[in-house]
Amino acid sequence: MSRIETVREIWGLLKARKRYWLIPIVVIVLLLALLLFLAETSPVAPFIYTLF
């Protein structure tokens, strides 16, 4: 299963179950995952660590 299919499946579930209030939570979790990924792999890591 590809990432795009996973996103489509999650979106379909949220739409079918009328759980639109979960969208901000999903977005925040994805942004935190991106931040952690950048903290591990980029030269910006020391600056990200100071945020926490």
MMTF fields as JSON, N, C-alpha, C and O atoms, coordinates in Angstrom:
{
  "mmtfVersion": "1.0.0",
  "mmtfProducer": "UNKNOWN",
  "numBonds": 207,
  "numAtoms": 208,
  "numGroups": 52,
  "numChains": 1,
  "numModels": 1,
  "chainsPerModel": [1],
  "groupsPerChain": [52],
  "chainIdList": ["A"],
  "bondAtomList": [4, 2, 8, 6, 12, 10, 16, 14, 20, 18, 24, 22, 28, 26, 32, 30, 36, 34, 40, 38, 44, 42, 48, 46, 52, 50, 56, 54, 60, 58, 64, 62, 68, 66, 72, 70, 76, 74, 80, 78, 84, 82, 88, 86, 92, 90, 96, 94, 100, 98, 104, 102, 108, 106, 112, 110, 116, 114, 120, 118, 124, 122, 128, 126, 132, 130, 136, 134, 140, 138, 144, 142, 148, 146, 152, 150, 156, 154, 160, 158, 164, 162, 168, 166, 172, 170, 176, 174, 180, 178, 184, 182, 188, 186, 192, 190, 196, 194, 200, 198, 204, 202],
  "bondOrderList": [1, 1, 1, 1, 1, 1, 1, 1, 1, 1, 1, 1, 1, 1, 1, 1, 1, 1, 1, 1, 1, 1, 1, 1, 1, 1, 1, 1, 1, 1, 1, 1, 1, 1, 1, 1, 1, 1, 1, 1, 1, 1, 1, 1, 1, 1, 1, 1, 1, 1, 1],
  "groupList": [{"groupName": "MET", "atomNameList": ["N", "CA", "C", "O"], "elementList": ["N", "C", "C", "O"], "formalChargeList": [0, 0, 0, 0], "bondAtomList": [1, 0, 2, 1, 3, 2], "bondOrderList": [1, 1, 2], "singleLetterCode": "M", "chemCompType": "L-PEPTIDE LINKING"}, {"groupName": "SER", "atomNameList": ["N", "CA", "C", "O"], "elementList": ["N", "C", "C", "O"], "formalChargeList": [0, 0, 0, 0], "bondAtomList": [1, 0, 2, 1, 3, 2], "bondOrderList": [1, 1, 2], "singleLetterCode": "S", "chemCompType": "L-PEPTIDE LINKING"}, {"groupName": "ARG", "atomNameList": ["N", "CA", "C", "O"], "elementList": ["N", "C", "C", "O"], "formalChargeList": [0, 0, 0, 0], "bondAtomList": [1, 0, 2, 1, 3, 2], "bondOrderList": [1, 1, 2], "singleLetterCode": "R", "chemCompType": "L-PEPTIDE LINKING"}, {"groupName": "ILE", "atomNameList": ["N", "CA", "C", "O"], "elementList": ["N", "C", "C", "O"], "formalChargeList": [0, 0, 0, 0], "bondAtomList": [1, 0, 2, 1, 3, 2], "bondOrderList": [1, 1, 2], "singleLetterCode": "I", "chemCompType": "L-PEPTIDE LINKING"}, {"groupName": "GLU", "atomNameList": ["N", "CA", "C", "O"], "elementList": ["N", "C", "C", "O"], "formalChargeList": [0, 0, 0, 0], "bondAtomList": [1, 0, 2, 1, 3, 2], "bondOrderList": [1, 1, 2], "singleLetterCode": "E", "chemCompType": "L-PEPTIDE LINKING"}, {"groupName": "THR", "atomNameList": ["N", "CA", "C", "O"], "elementList": ["N", "C", "C", "O"], "formalChargeList": [0, 0, 0, 0], "bondAtomList": [1, 0, 2, 1, 3, 2], "bondOrderList": [1, 1, 2], "singleLetterCode": "T", "chemCompType": "L-PEPTIDE LINKING"}, {"groupName": "VAL", "atomNameList": ["N", "CA", "C", "O"], "elementList": ["N", "C", "C", "O"], "formalChargeList": [0, 0, 0, 0], "bondAtomList": [1, 0, 2, 1, 3, 2], "bondOrderList": [1, 1, 2], "singleLetterCode": "V", "chemCompType": "L-PEPTIDE LINKING"}, {"groupName": "TRP", "atomNameList": ["N", "CA", "C", "O"], "elementList": ["N", "C", "C", "O"], "formalChargeList": [0, 0, 0, 0], "bondAtomList": [1, 0, 2, 1, 3, 2], "bondOrderList": [1, 1, 2], "singleLetterCode": "W", "chemCompType": "L-PEPTIDE LINKING"}, {"groupName": "GLY", "atomNameList": ["N", "CA", "C", "O"], "elementList": ["N", "C", "C", "O"], "formalChargeList": [0, 0, 0, 0], "bondAtomList": [1, 0, 2, 1, 3, 2], "bondOrderList": [1, 1, 2], "singleLetterCode": "G", "chemCompType": "PEPTIDE LINKING"}, {"groupName": "LEU", "atomNameList": ["N", "CA", "C", "O"], "elementList": ["N", "C", "C", "O"], "formalChargeList": [0, 0, 0, 0], "bondAtomList": [1, 0, 2, 1, 3, 2], "bondOrderList": [1, 1, 2], "singleLetterCode": "L", "chemCompType": "L-PEPTIDE LINKING"}, {"groupName": "LYS", "atomNameList": ["N", "CA", "C", "O"], "elementList": ["N", "C", "C", "O"], "formalChargeList": [0, 0, 0, 0], "bondAtomList": [1, 0, 2, 1, 3, 2], "bondOrderList": [1, 1, 2], "singleLetterCode": "K", "chemCompType": "L-PEPTIDE LINKING"}, {"groupName": "ALA", "atomNameList": ["N", "CA", "C", "O"], "elementList": ["N", "C", "C", "O"], "formalChargeList": [0, 0, 0, 0], "bondAtomList": [1, 0, 2, 1, 3, 2], "bondOrderList": [1, 1, 2], "singleLetterCode": "A", "chemCompType": "L-PEPTIDE LINKING"}, {"groupName": "TYR", "atomNameList": ["N", "CA", "C", "O"], "elementList": ["N", "C", "C", "O"], "formalChargeList": [0, 0, 0, 0], "bondAtomList": [1, 0, 2, 1, 3, 2], "bondOrderList": [1, 1, 2], "singleLetterCode": "Y", "chemCompType": "L-PEPTIDE LINKING"}, {"groupName": "PRO", "atomNameList": ["N", "CA", "C", "O"], "elementList": ["N", "C", "C", "O"], "formalChargeList": [0, 0, 0, 0], "bondAtomList": [1, 0, 2, 1, 3, 2], "bondOrderList": [1, 1, 2], "singleLetterCode": "P", "chemCompType": "L-PEPTIDE LINKING"}, {"groupName": "PHE", "atomNameList": ["N", "CA", "C", "O"], "elementList": ["N", "C", "C", "O"], "formalChargeList": [0, 0, 0, 0], "bondAtomList": [1, 0, 2, 1, 3, 2], "bondOrderList": [1, 1, 2], "singleLetterCode": "F", "chemCompType": "L-PEPTIDE LINKING"}],
  "groupTypeList": [0, 1, 2, 3, 4, 5, 6, 2, 4, 3, 7, 8, 9, 9, 10, 11, 2, 10, 2, 12, 7, 9, 3, 13, 3, 6, 6, 3, 6, 9, 9, 9, 11, 9, 9, 9, 14, 9, 11, 4, 5, 1, 13, 6, 11, 13, 14, 3, 12, 5, 9, 14],
  "groupIdList": [1, 2, 3, 4, 5, 6, 7, 8, 9, 10, 11, 12, 13, 14, 15, 16, 17, 18, 19, 20, 21, 22, 23, 24, 25, 26, 27, 28, 29, 30, 31, 32, 33, 34, 35, 36, 37, 38, 39, 40, 41, 42, 43, 44, 45, 46, 47, 48, 49, 50, 51, 52],
  "secStructList": [7, 7, 2, 2, 2, 2, 2, 2, 2, 2, 2, 2, 2, 2, 2, 2, 6, 6, 7, 4, 4, 4, 2, 2, 2, 2, 2, 2, 2, 2, 2, 2, 2, 2, 2, 2, 2, 2, 2, 2, 2, 1, 6, 6, 2, 2, 2, 2, 2, 6, 6, 7],
  "xCoordList": [0.85, 0.0, 0.897, 1.784, 0.668, 1.491, 1.006, -0.068, 1.808, 1.459, 0.229, -0.597, 0.111, -1.04, -2.323, -3.355, -2.262, -3.437, -3.813, -4.995, -2.817, -3.072, -3.757, -4.718, -3.269, -3.877, -5.305, -6.197, -5.53, -6.89, -7.816, -8.976, -7.304, -8.117, -8.481, -9.621, -7.521, -7.795, -8.794, -9.727, -8.608, -9.538, -10.941, -11.923, -11.041, -12.338, -13.01, -14.224, -12.233, -12.774, -13.297, -14.392, -12.503, -12.942, -14.201, -15.087, -14.284, -15.436, -16.679, -17.773, -16.507, -17.652, -18.204, -19.415, -17.341, -17.774, -18.076, -18.427, -17.94, -18.187, -17.337, -17.831, -16.072, -15.135, -14.189, -12.967, -14.767, -13.953, -13.127, -12.135, -13.521, -12.78, -11.428, -10.571, -11.226, -9.945, -8.889, -7.698, -9.308, -8.368, -7.272, -6.106, -7.576, -6.474, -5.509, -4.308, -6.015, -5.145, -4.202, -3.013, -4.722, -3.901, -2.836, -1.687, -3.207, -2.255, -1.139, 0.03, -1.478, -0.467, 0.478, 1.687, -0.052, 0.803, 1.753, 2.925, 1.258, 2.115, 3.204, 4.344, 2.859, 3.857, 4.923, 6.104, 4.517, 5.5, 6.414, 7.614, 5.857, 6.675, 7.679, 8.834, 7.255, 8.156, 9.25, 10.413, 8.884, 9.867, 10.907, 12.098, 10.474, 11.414, 12.322, 13.51, 11.762, 12.576, 13.642, 14.799, 13.257, 14.219, 15.259, 16.41, 14.871, 15.804, 16.898, 18.009, 16.602, 17.591, 18.508, 19.665, 18.015, 18.76, 19.305, 19.929, 19.095, 19.522, 20.516, 20.625, 21.239, 22.15, 21.412, 22.039, 20.115, 19.305, 18.963, 18.332, 19.376, 19.022, 19.305, 18.438, 20.46, 20.691, 19.666, 19.339, 19.174, 18.191, 16.804, 16.045, 16.498, 15.225, 15.23, 14.216, 16.361, 16.446, 16.25, 15.775, 16.61, 16.427, 14.961, 14.603, 14.113, 12.678, 12.066, 11.061, 12.676, 12.144, 13.036, 12.778],
  "yCoordList": [-1.18, 0.0, 1.244, 1.373, 2.126, 3.32, 4.385, 4.271, 5.4, 6.49, 7.248, 7.659, 7.433, 8.167, 7.38, 7.962, 6.072, 5.25, 5.319, 5.331, 5.363, 5.464, 6.782, 6.81, 7.867, 9.178, 9.195, 9.734, 8.618, 8.56, 7.742, 8.103, 6.652, 5.808, 6.534, 6.459, 7.225, 7.989, 9.102, 9.317, 9.808, 10.884, 10.329, 10.929, 9.193, 8.566, 8.157, 8.301, 7.651, 7.28, 8.503, 8.474, 9.587, 10.808, 11.369, 11.867, 11.291, 11.816, 10.959, 11.485, 9.651, 8.745, 8.783, 8.683, 8.925, 8.921, 10.315, 10.468, 11.334, 12.729, 13.145, 13.763, 12.795, 13.114, 14.245, 14.106, 15.342, 16.451, 17.103, 17.771, 16.919, 17.503, 16.814, 17.337, 15.643, 14.951, 15.504, 15.244, 16.252, 16.76, 17.62, 17.421, 18.572, 19.343, 18.475, 18.746, 17.443, 16.551, 15.801, 15.67, 15.315, 14.593, 15.514, 15.106, 16.743, 17.702, 18.003, 18.058, 18.196, 18.49, 17.305, 17.495, 16.102, 14.916, 14.805, 14.471, 15.081, 15.039, 16.112, 15.855, 17.311, 18.366, 18.018, 18.298, 17.414, 16.984, 15.896, 15.893, 14.978, 13.942, 14.565, 14.141, 15.55, 16.246, 16.978, 16.963, 17.61, 18.314, 17.35, 17.66, 16.201, 15.2, 14.671, 14.441, 14.48, 14.032, 15.065, 14.714, 16.323, 17.385, 17.526, 17.864, 17.272, 17.387, 16.331, 16.555, 15.205, 14.138, 14.288, 13.87, 14.873, 14.795, 16.113, 16.13, 17.204, 18.468, 19.196, 18.902, 20.145, 20.946, 21.96, 22.66, 22.037, 22.936, 22.293, 22.925, 21.053, 20.29, 21.016, 21.0, 21.648, 22.332, 23.436, 23.695, 24.07, 25.131, 24.566, 25.165, 23.421, 22.777, 22.261, 22.349, 21.725, 21.196, 22.278, 21.995, 23.519, 24.594, 24.948, 25.576, 24.554, 24.82, 23.965, 24.341, 22.823, 21.917, 21.957, 21.262],
  "zCoordList": [0.0, 0.0, 0.0, 0.843, -0.916, -1.005, -0.03, 0.561, 0.119, 1.044, 0.584, 1.399, -0.721, -1.251, -1.004, -0.67, -1.167, -0.89, 0.585, 0.929, 1.446, 2.885, 3.214, 3.984, 2.637, 2.869, 2.345, 3.0, 1.183, 0.622, 1.519, 1.718, 2.052, 2.917, 4.218, 4.678, 4.798, 6.028, 5.733, 6.507, 4.625, 4.263, 4.034, 4.47, 3.358, 3.132, 4.43, 4.575, 5.371, 6.671, 7.416, 7.978, 7.419, 8.104, 7.457, 8.15, 6.139, 5.417, 5.646, 5.852, 5.61, 5.771, 7.184, 7.38, 8.155, 9.554, 10.092, 11.262, 9.239, 9.616, 10.826, 11.768, 10.772, 11.848, 11.413, 11.476, 10.981, 10.485, 11.587, 11.298, 12.841, 13.948, 14.146, 14.857, 13.523, 13.637, 12.677, 12.854, 11.678, 10.674, 11.293, 10.951, 12.191, 12.798, 13.599, 13.622, 14.249, 15.012, 14.079, 14.369, 12.975, 12.003, 11.419, 11.25, 11.113, 10.549, 11.551, 11.169, 12.811, 13.827, 14.006, 14.138, 14.01, 14.143, 12.948, 13.118, 11.758, 10.576, 10.627, 10.241, 11.102, 11.222, 12.257, 12.049, 13.366, 14.361, 13.804, 14.079, 13.028, 12.398, 11.43, 11.378, 10.68, 9.761, 10.53, 10.127, 11.624, 12.446, 13.008, 13.014, 13.475, 13.983, 12.881, 13.105, 11.698, 10.572, 10.231, 10.0, 10.199, 9.894, 10.991, 10.713, 12.228, 13.344, 13.263, 13.743, 12.673, 12.572, 11.377, 11.429, 10.307, 9.05, 8.526, 7.465, 9.221, 8.628, 9.521, 10.711, 8.944, 9.756, 10.642, 11.436, 10.51, 11.314, 12.666, 13.513, 12.861, 14.048, 15.364, 16.238, 15.558, 16.838, 17.129, 18.287, 16.092, 16.292, 16.632, 17.394, 16.059, 16.365, 17.798, 18.491, 18.247, 19.598, 20.645, 21.745, 20.317, 21.302, 21.496, 22.492, 20.561, 20.716, 21.826, 22.429, 22.083, 23.08, 24.284, 25.267]
}
